[in-house]
Amino acid sequence: MNFCRFIYLVAFFLAGFSGARAAEVPLSELVRASLDFSAAQYSGMLTQLEGREGYPRSVAHGEITFVPPKDWTSGFFPGSLWYLFEATGEAKWRDAAAKATSGLKSLQDYRGTHDLGFMLFCSYGNGYRLTGDAAYRDVLLAGAESLSTRFNPTVGCIKSWDRKEWAFPVIIDNMMNLELLCWAARASDQPRYRDLAVVHTDTTLRNHFRPDNSSYHVVVYDSTTGKAVQHITHQGCADESAWARGQMWGLYGFTHMYRVTRDPRYLAQAQKIATFILNHPRLPADKIPYWDFDAPDIPGAPRDASAAAIMCSALFELSDYVESSTGREYAAVAEQQLRSLASPAYRAKLGENHGFLLMHSTGDFPKHDEIDAPLNYADYYFLEALLRCKAHLAKAGGN
């Protein structure tokens, strides 16, 4: 970081600009300053993590909470380090990312979760994309094979959880793990991986969405007949509520599946989900959603910055696939979300928040867990949104 940029960073982020003043800053400068801040903040986190085992996930009782490799969030911190390497080109981030990524290698043979996309593609996937290291490719291909073993052809889905209370549960989050399979199909020239992802997407399209295009969190199938037998929630406030992060997983997942298949049904569904979210009367003015759109205590309900970061990143991508006026609408909302997330209302002060970038996320409200807290996946998708915004501006001729 050069001296002039450092001075700007101090002036912009530490002087406590109001949300109104932040909105006056050109978007390109906001992105640059936010990436600089992120590098400075995570430099402090790396210092805190020296000698510690596990992966930083959140904060509880004034301390960073660490998780083992088999936690579904383990890949996000290495992924954030890879994004910082992409943003800065500095070897220190490449080395830190490589070190953190290496601890997840054993997951390539783990068949006990649907979350291998989160765990491996955010870490090894970004590592391979940015370095071309063949060893990363091998881990990803093995991981894709492990993930594929959870596919049931009768149901037409990848099983999410191995829980005694449900025969064959599938959660909307599972859409996020299909990117690993689609990548593996191309990398290995084995179309069966992509075929599994397509069948899973088609089954989700049939069974996971209500008439208003909000999604259920969990659909439980009969593994013998393939019939959907329950539509319930696990993290929302009610079975028929619109759990915010779940809506964003669907938006992001269908956008990705359109990217890799160009199936117009998937683009149409991504747009329908976007319409549900953007037109919802309980979406706050700053575009940072409450943890559930149907939470009973709105406007006093906790917000979920992680849901906003996922949505922001997805909208920047979706804006490239639709006709220009709609694309501008999506990009404008994404910009508004990015400005909100980068403001003092949601973005931590340098050196605070135990090194995490964003405040005010909601992990699992029904379990009273990680409420109004930092989350590693909020940081990951915030960084991804910044990089996508940067690419969007470059494509549009900005700087």
N, C-alpha and C positions, 0 to 999 in steps of 0.2 A: 504494500500500500504506500503510495507516494505521500509527501508531506501535505500537499494541498488537499488531497482526498481525506487525509486524516483530520485536517482542520475542519473540513466540511462535516465529516462524520461526528466530530465532537459538537459542532455547532447545531447540527440537525437533530441528533439523537439524544445528546446529554442536556441540552438546554431546555428540553421539555416542550417542543413545539405542540401547539394545540392541533386537534384534528382538522380544523379549518385551515390553519397555516400549512399543514402537511399537504392538504388537497391542492395548494397553489404550486407545489413543487412539480416540475415536469416529470412525467412518468419515468422517462429514461433515467433521470437523476435519482428518483426514488428507488428504482431497481438497483442501480449501482451502489447507492448508499446502504441499502438493505443487505446486499451481498457483502459489502465491506463490514457492516455491523455483525453479520452472521459469522464471518471468519474471525473477527475479534472475540465474539462471545464464545464460540466453540474452542478457540485457543485456550480460553480460561477453563472450559470444561475439560479439555484434555489434561490440563495440569491437575485438576481435581481427581481425575480418574487414574492417575499414576498409581500402580500397585494394587488396584482394585480388580476384582474378577467379575465377569458378567457384563451385561449391556444395559446402559442407562435407559430406563423407561419413563419414569415420572418422579414425583416428589411426594413423600408422605411423612408426616410428623417432623417436618423440617430437614429431612434427609433424602438424598437421591435413592430411588428404588432401583435395584439391579435385577435382571432376569437372566436365566440360562439360555443356551442356544435354542432349546425346544419351545420357548415362549413365542407366541405368534408375532410378537413385535421385535424380535431379535435382529431382524435385517434392516430396520429403519435407521439405526444409528450409523452402521457402516455405510448405508446408502447416502445419508446426509454428508458424510465425509467425502464420498465420491463426488457428490454435487459441488462441494466446496473446491475440490480439485478441478472439476470442470469449470467452475467460475473463476478461479484464480490462476490455474496452471502451476501452482506451487508444489514442489516435491514433498513438502511436509504433509500436505493433505493426502497425496497419493500413498505415502508410506503409512500414515495413520489408518487410512481406509483399508489398505492391504492387510495390515495387522489385524484389524477388527474383523475383516471378512474371513480371514483364515480360520478363525475360531468356529465358523459355521460349517466347515467342510463335512462333518459327520452327518449333517442333515440330508445329504444327497441320497442316503439309504433309508431315511426315515419315512415310514408309510403310515404313521399314526395321525396325520393331520392333512387337511386340505390347504393349509396356509403356506405351503412351500413356495408359492409365488411371492408372497410378502417376504418370507424369510430368505429365499435365495435370489430372486430376481432383483430385489432392491439392492442387494449386496453384490453377489457375484455377477448379476446381470449388468449393473452399471459398471462394475470393474472390467468386465469383458468388453463392453461397449467403448470404454475409454482407454483401455490398454491393449486389447487384442490378445491377452495372455491365454494361450491354448489350455492351460490347466483350469482356468475359470470355465471355459467352454465344456470341459469334461464333467465338471461338477454339475453344471446346469443341465446337461443332457441326462445324467444319472438322476438328478432331482426330478426332471420331467417324467422319467420312467416310473419313479416312485409315486408321483402324484397320479399318474394314469391308472395305477392299480386300484384306486378308490372309485373308479367309474363303474357304474352298474348299468349295463345296456338295457335292462328291463325298465328301470326308472328313467334312464336317459340323463343322469346327472352324476357328478362327483360328490360323494358323501362328505358332508362337512365334519360332523362330530361322531365319535364312537361313544354314545350315551345310552344307558340301559332304558331310560324312560321314553326314548323315541326310536322307532325302527330304522328310519332312514331320513335324518334331518338334512335339509339343504338351506343355507342362509344366503341372503342377497350378497353378502360380503364375498362369497365364493367367485363372483364375477371377476374379482380383482386378481385371482390366481390363474386365470386362463391365458394371460399374456406369456407366462413361462411355456405353456404348451404350444402356443402359436409360434413362438420363437424357435422352440425345439423342432417343430415340423420343418421350418425353413433350414435350420442349421444342420439337421441330420438327414434331410430329404426323406422324412418319414411322415407322410400326410396324415397318418392315423392320429397323431397328437392334435393336429388342427381339427380333424373330424370330431374328436371327443369334445373339444372346446365348442364347436358349432352346435353339436347335439345338446350339450349342457345349456348353451345360450338359448336355443329354441325352446327347451323345456322350461327354462326360467321365464321366457317371454309368455308362454301359455299360462303359467300357474302362479307367478309371483306378484302380478300387478292387479290392482283394483280398477274399476271403471274410470276413476279419476287419474289413473297412472301413478298413484302412490304405490309403494311396494310393501308387502309383508316382510317382516324380518326372517321368519322361519316357515318353510313349507315342509311338512313331514309326509313322506311317501311310504306306501306299502311296497316293500322290496320284492314281493312275489308278483304282484299285479302291476306295479308301476303307478298306481293311482295315488293322487294327492289326497290325503285323509285328514290333514290338519293344517290350518293357517294361523300361526301364533307369533308371539314375540318372545324374545329372551332379554333384550336390552331396552325395548321401548316401554312406554308407560301403559300400553294396553295392546291387545291383539290387533285391534283395528286402527291403532294410531300410526302416524307417520314418523317413525324414529328418524331423526335428522341425518345421522351419519349413514344409515342404511339407504336413504334416498340418494346420497352422494356416491356411495359405492355403485349403485345401479347406473347413475349418470356416467360415471367414469368408465365402468365396465362396458356398457353398450357403445360408448364412443370409441373405445379401443377396438372392440370387435368389428365395428364398421371400418376402422382403419385397416385391419388385416384381411377383411373379407369383401369389403365394398358392397355388402348386402344392404339394400335400401331399407329393409325392415328394421335393421339395427339402428340406422341413422334416424329413422322415424321414431323409434322408441326412445332414443337419447333425447330427441327434441320434445317428445311428449313429457318425459321426466322433467326436462328443463322448464317447460311451460308450467307444470304443476308447482315447481319450486318458486319460480320467478313471480308467478301470479298469486302466490299464497298470501292471504291477508295477514298471516302472522309471521311473515318474513320481516325482520326489523329493518328500519331505514338504513342502517349501516351494513346490511346484507350478511351479518354474522348470525346464523340461526340459533334459536333456542335448541336445547338438546333433543326435544321432540316437538314437532309442530302442533301436537295436541296436548302438550303438558298442561295440567290443570291450573298451574299457578302463574301462567303468562300474564303480565310482563315481568313477574318476579322470578321466573324460572332461570336456571343457569344457561348460559350460552355454551356453544361448542365451537371453539376456534378450529378444532381439527376438521370438523365437517365443512367449515368455510374454506379451509385450505384445499381440501380435496375437490370441492366444487369449483373453486377458482382455477385450479390446474386443469380440470376437465373442460371448463368453459373456454379457456384459451385454445385448447385443441379443437373442441367442437366448432368454434367460430371459423375454422379453416375449411369445414366440410359442408357448409350451408351457403345459401345465396347471400349476397353481400349485405343487404340490409339487416337480415337476421344475424349474420356474423358480427356486424357492428354492435348489435344489441347485446349479444353474448359477451363480446369483448369489453363492452362498457360496464357490464355488471361485474365481470372479473376484475377490471381495473378498480372499481369501487371497493370490492372485497380486499384487494391487495392493499389499497390505501388504508382501509380500516385495520387490517392485520398489522401493517407497518407503523401504525400510529401508537402513541403511548397507551391507548386504551387496551391494546392487546399484546403489543410487543414489549418485552422486558427491557429494563434499563441495563446498560452494559455492566457486566459483573454481578448482576442479580439473577434471581430465578434459578439458582443453582446451575447456571450455564445454558439452560434451555432458551430457545428463542421466543416462543409464544407462551402467553398466559391464557387462562380462562377456557380450557377445554373440559369436556365431560367424557369420561371413559365409560363407566357402567353405573348409571344412576340408580337402577333398582337395587343394586348391591351396595349402594353408598360407597362406591370405590372410584377414586380418581375424579372427584368432582371439583370443578373450578381449579384445575391443576394443569401443569405443563405435561405434554405427552410427546414421546419421540416421533410418532407418526404425524402429529401436527407440524412439527419442525420439518420433517421430510417433505411433506406436500407443499409447505410454504416455500421451501427452497426450490422445489420443482416448479411451482407456479412462477417464481421470480425468473427462473431460467426460461420458461416458456414465454413469459411476457417479453423478456429480452429478445428472444427469437421472433416473436410476433412483431415487435417494433422494428426490428431489422428488415423483416419482410415487407413491412409497410413503408419503409424508407425513413424510419425514425433513427435515433442514435442512443 
